[in-house]
Amino acid sequence: MVHLRPILDADAYAQMTALMNSLLDDVGDDEDHPLSGLLELVDDLVSNYEREHYAIEPAAPNDSLRFLMEARGLKQEDLCDIVPQVNLSAILAGKRKISAALAGKLGTFFGVSPALFVPR
């Protein structure tokens, strides 16, 4: 049996995650299901615990750019219409920052928010 209360340790997290997965199997996408409210509560508890214990730090702008390029199989020369290759090399090496104007162009090119390329 799982008690509904804030998750304080890894064991409680494992139990609550198992409950959430079981509820997901039963409820699915049915917002009118009688257990959908319970699923929502359990999801909030799990999300709160994960936010505190498994936070993911945002990627550096140059790492985000590198990831998008690799994911799409692009080489530096494929972006030459957006940014000169010498500047792109410096950006990817972390020696140069991405300007706001370039962030906008990269966002449009990759179909993502320009904020991805702005340091936090």
ChimeraX commands (.cxc) that place a marker at each C-alpha (Angstrom):
marker #1 position 0.00,0.00,0.00 radius 0.5
marker #1 position 1.24,3.49,-0.87 radius 0.5
marker #1 position 0.35,6.50,1.25 radius 0.5
marker #1 position -0.27,9.78,-0.52 radius 0.5
marker #1 position 2.17,12.23,1.01 radius 0.5
marker #1 position 5.26,14.12,-0.06 radius 0.5
marker #1 position 8.04,11.81,-1.23 radius 0.5
marker #1 position 11.00,12.03,1.15 radius 0.5
marker #1 position 13.33,9.25,0.07 radius 0.5
marker #1 position 14.26,6.94,-2.80 radius 0.5
marker #1 position 12.10,4.05,-1.55 radius 0.5
marker #1 position 8.98,6.22,-1.38 radius 0.5
marker #1 position 9.87,7.58,-4.83 radius 0.5
marker #1 position 10.08,4.05,-6.25 radius 0.5
marker #1 position 6.71,3.12,-4.73 radius 0.5
marker #1 position 5.03,6.30,-5.96 radius 0.5
marker #1 position 6.48,5.86,-9.45 radius 0.5
marker #1 position 5.17,2.30,-9.56 radius 0.5
marker #1 position 1.74,3.57,-8.52 radius 0.5
marker #1 position 1.86,6.28,-11.16 radius 0.5
marker #1 position 2.76,3.77,-13.88 radius 0.5
marker #1 position -0.05,1.48,-12.79 radius 0.5
marker #1 position -2.51,4.36,-12.87 radius 0.5
marker #1 position -1.24,5.38,-16.31 radius 0.5
marker #1 position -1.94,1.86,-17.55 radius 0.5
marker #1 position -5.52,2.08,-16.28 radius 0.5
marker #1 position -6.33,5.73,-17.00 radius 0.5
marker #1 position -4.37,6.34,-20.21 radius 0.5
marker #1 position -5.48,9.62,-21.82 radius 0.5
marker #1 position -9.04,9.43,-20.48 radius 0.5
marker #1 position -9.50,12.65,-18.49 radius 0.5
marker #1 position -12.98,11.48,-17.44 radius 0.5
marker #1 position -11.68,8.23,-15.91 radius 0.5
marker #1 position -12.57,7.95,-12.19 radius 0.5
marker #1 position -8.87,7.62,-11.29 radius 0.5
marker #1 position -7.63,10.56,-13.39 radius 0.5
marker #1 position -7.64,12.92,-10.37 radius 0.5
marker #1 position -5.58,10.46,-8.35 radius 0.5
marker #1 position -3.15,10.14,-11.25 radius 0.5
marker #1 position -2.79,13.91,-11.33 radius 0.5
marker #1 position -1.99,14.04,-7.60 radius 0.5
marker #1 position 0.56,11.22,-7.84 radius 0.5
marker #1 position 2.15,12.85,-10.89 radius 0.5
marker #1 position 2.53,16.11,-8.92 radius 0.5
marker #1 position 4.22,14.28,-6.04 radius 0.5
marker #1 position 6.62,12.48,-8.37 radius 0.5
marker #1 position 7.35,15.65,-10.35 radius 0.5
marker #1 position 8.12,17.62,-7.19 radius 0.5
marker #1 position 10.54,14.97,-5.97 radius 0.5
marker #1 position 12.25,14.75,-9.36 radius 0.5
marker #1 position 12.59,18.52,-9.59 radius 0.5
marker #1 position 14.39,18.57,-6.23 radius 0.5
marker #1 position 16.55,15.47,-6.66 radius 0.5
marker #1 position 17.10,14.98,-10.39 radius 0.5
marker #1 position 17.27,18.50,-11.78 radius 0.5
marker #1 position 18.91,18.74,-15.19 radius 0.5
marker #1 position 21.13,21.74,-15.70 radius 0.5
marker #1 position 20.53,23.65,-18.93 radius 0.5
marker #1 position 23.07,23.02,-21.67 radius 0.5
marker #1 position 25.52,25.70,-22.71 radius 0.5
marker #1 position 24.44,27.45,-25.93 radius 0.5
marker #1 position 27.40,26.06,-27.91 radius 0.5
marker #1 position 26.59,22.53,-26.69 radius 0.5
marker #1 position 22.97,22.96,-27.76 radius 0.5
marker #1 position 24.11,24.10,-31.19 radius 0.5
marker #1 position 26.55,21.20,-31.49 radius 0.5
marker #1 position 23.82,18.74,-30.47 radius 0.5
marker #1 position 21.37,20.09,-33.07 radius 0.5
marker #1 position 24.02,19.97,-35.77 radius 0.5
marker #1 position 24.97,16.38,-34.93 radius 0.5
marker #1 position 21.35,15.27,-34.64 radius 0.5
marker #1 position 20.69,16.55,-38.15 radius 0.5
marker #1 position 23.99,15.40,-39.63 radius 0.5
marker #1 position 25.08,18.96,-40.40 radius 0.5
marker #1 position 28.64,20.15,-40.88 radius 0.5
marker #1 position 29.90,23.65,-40.21 radius 0.5
marker #1 position 29.79,24.52,-43.87 radius 0.5
marker #1 position 26.06,23.68,-43.91 radius 0.5
marker #1 position 25.49,26.79,-41.79 radius 0.5
marker #1 position 27.65,29.14,-43.86 radius 0.5
marker #1 position 24.59,31.13,-45.00 radius 0.5
marker #1 position 23.85,31.92,-41.34 radius 0.5
marker #1 position 27.29,32.35,-39.77 radius 0.5
marker #1 position 30.80,32.42,-41.23 radius 0.5
marker #1 position 32.63,29.16,-40.62 radius 0.5
marker #1 position 35.45,30.81,-38.67 radius 0.5
marker #1 position 32.90,32.34,-36.27 radius 0.5
marker #1 position 31.04,29.05,-35.98 radius 0.5
marker #1 position 34.27,27.24,-35.11 radius 0.5
marker #1 position 34.94,29.77,-32.35 radius 0.5
marker #1 position 31.37,29.43,-31.04 radius 0.5
marker #1 position 31.54,25.63,-30.96 radius 0.5
marker #1 position 34.91,25.81,-29.19 radius 0.5
marker #1 position 33.41,28.11,-26.56 radius 0.5
marker #1 position 35.66,31.01,-27.52 radius 0.5
marker #1 position 32.89,33.20,-28.88 radius 0.5
marker #1 position 29.35,33.84,-27.67 radius 0.5
marker #1 position 26.25,33.66,-29.82 radius 0.5
marker #1 position 24.80,37.13,-30.40 radius 0.5
marker #1 position 21.09,37.81,-30.04 radius 0.5
marker #1 position 20.78,38.32,-33.81 radius 0.5
marker #1 position 22.54,35.02,-34.53 radius 0.5
marker #1 position 20.42,33.26,-31.89 radius 0.5
marker #1 position 17.33,34.41,-33.80 radius 0.5
marker #1 position 18.69,33.10,-37.09 radius 0.5
marker #1 position 19.71,29.78,-35.56 radius 0.5
marker #1 position 16.31,29.44,-33.88 radius 0.5
marker #1 position 14.56,29.96,-37.20 radius 0.5
marker #1 position 16.91,27.58,-39.02 radius 0.5
marker #1 position 16.52,24.75,-36.48 radius 0.5
marker #1 position 12.87,25.47,-35.67 radius 0.5
marker #1 position 13.57,26.02,-31.96 radius 0.5
marker #1 position 13.36,28.94,-29.57 radius 0.5
marker #1 position 16.26,31.40,-29.95 radius 0.5
marker #1 position 16.50,31.31,-26.13 radius 0.5
marker #1 position 18.21,27.93,-26.52 radius 0.5
marker #1 position 21.27,29.78,-27.79 radius 0.5
marker #1 position 21.34,32.52,-25.14 radius 0.5
marker #1 position 23.44,31.90,-22.02 radius 0.5
marker #1 position 21.55,31.63,-18.73 radius 0.5
marker link #1:1,2 radius 0.2
marker link #1:2,3 radius 0.2
marker link #1:3,4 radius 0.2
marker link #1:4,5 radius 0.2
marker link #1:5,6 radius 0.2
marker link #1:6,7 radius 0.2
marker link #1:7,8 radius 0.2
marker link #1:8,9 radius 0.2
marker link #1:9,10 radius 0.2
marker link #1:10,11 radius 0.2
marker link #1:11,12 radius 0.2
marker link #1:12,13 radius 0.2
marker link #1:13,14 radius 0.2
marker link #1:14,15 radius 0.2
marker link #1:15,16 radius 0.2
marker link #1:16,17 radius 0.2
marker link #1:17,18 radius 0.2
marker link #1:18,19 radius 0.2
marker link #1:19,20 radius 0.2
marker link #1:20,21 radius 0.2
marker link #1:21,22 radius 0.2
marker link #1:22,23 radius 0.2
marker link #1:23,24 radius 0.2
marker link #1:24,25 radius 0.2
marker link #1:25,26 radius 0.2
marker link #1:26,27 radius 0.2
marker link #1:27,28 radius 0.2
marker link #1:28,29 radius 0.2
marker link #1:29,30 radius 0.2
marker link #1:30,31 radius 0.2
marker link #1:31,32 radius 0.2
marker link #1:32,33 radius 0.2
marker link #1:33,34 radius 0.2
marker link #1:34,35 radius 0.2
marker link #1:35,36 radius 0.2
marker link #1:36,37 radius 0.2
marker link #1:37,38 radius 0.2
marker link #1:38,39 radius 0.2
marker link #1:39,40 radius 0.2
marker link #1:40,41 radius 0.2
marker link #1:41,42 radius 0.2
marker link #1:42,43 radius 0.2
marker link #1:43,44 radius 0.2
marker link #1:44,45 radius 0.2
marker link #1:45,46 radius 0.2
marker link #1:46,47 radius 0.2
marker link #1:47,48 radius 0.2
marker link #1:48,49 radius 0.2
marker link #1:49,50 radius 0.2
marker link #1:50,51 radius 0.2
marker link #1:51,52 radius 0.2
marker link #1:52,53 radius 0.2
marker link #1:53,54 radius 0.2
marker link #1:54,55 radius 0.2
marker link #1:55,56 radius 0.2
marker link #1:56,57 radius 0.2
marker link #1:57,58 radius 0.2
marker link #1:58,59 radius 0.2
marker link #1:59,60 radius 0.2
marker link #1:60,61 radius 0.2
marker link #1:61,62 radius 0.2
marker link #1:62,63 radius 0.2
marker link #1:63,64 radius 0.2
marker link #1:64,65 radius 0.2
marker link #1:65,66 radius 0.2
marker link #1:66,67 radius 0.2
marker link #1:67,68 radius 0.2
marker link #1:68,69 radius 0.2
marker link #1:69,70 radius 0.2
marker link #1:70,71 radius 0.2
marker link #1:71,72 radius 0.2
marker link #1:72,73 radius 0.2
marker link #1:73,74 radius 0.2
marker link #1:74,75 radius 0.2
marker link #1:75,76 radius 0.2
marker link #1:76,77 radius 0.2
marker link #1:77,78 radius 0.2
marker link #1:78,79 radius 0.2
marker link #1:79,80 radius 0.2
marker link #1:80,81 radius 0.2
marker link #1:81,82 radius 0.2
marker link #1:82,83 radius 0.2
marker link #1:83,84 radius 0.2
marker link #1:84,85 radius 0.2
marker link #1:85,86 radius 0.2
marker link #1:86,87 radius 0.2
marker link #1:87,88 radius 0.2
marker link #1:88,89 radius 0.2
marker link #1:89,90 radius 0.2
marker link #1:90,91 radius 0.2
marker link #1:91,92 radius 0.2
marker link #1:92,93 radius 0.2
marker link #1:93,94 radius 0.2
marker link #1:94,95 radius 0.2
marker link #1:95,96 radius 0.2
marker link #1:96,97 radius 0.2
marker link #1:97,98 radius 0.2
marker link #1:98,99 radius 0.2
marker link #1:99,100 radius 0.2
marker link #1:100,101 radius 0.2
marker link #1:101,102 radius 0.2
marker link #1:102,103 radius 0.2
marker link #1:103,104 radius 0.2
marker link #1:104,105 radius 0.2
marker link #1:105,106 radius 0.2
marker link #1:106,107 radius 0.2
marker link #1:107,108 radius 0.2
marker link #1:108,109 radius 0.2
marker link #1:109,110 radius 0.2
marker link #1:110,111 radius 0.2
marker link #1:111,112 radius 0.2
marker link #1:112,113 radius 0.2
marker link #1:113,114 radius 0.2
marker link #1:114,115 radius 0.2
marker link #1:115,116 radius 0.2
marker link #1:116,117 radius 0.2
marker link #1:117,118 radius 0.2
marker link #1:118,119 radius 0.2
marker link #1:119,120 radius 0.2
view
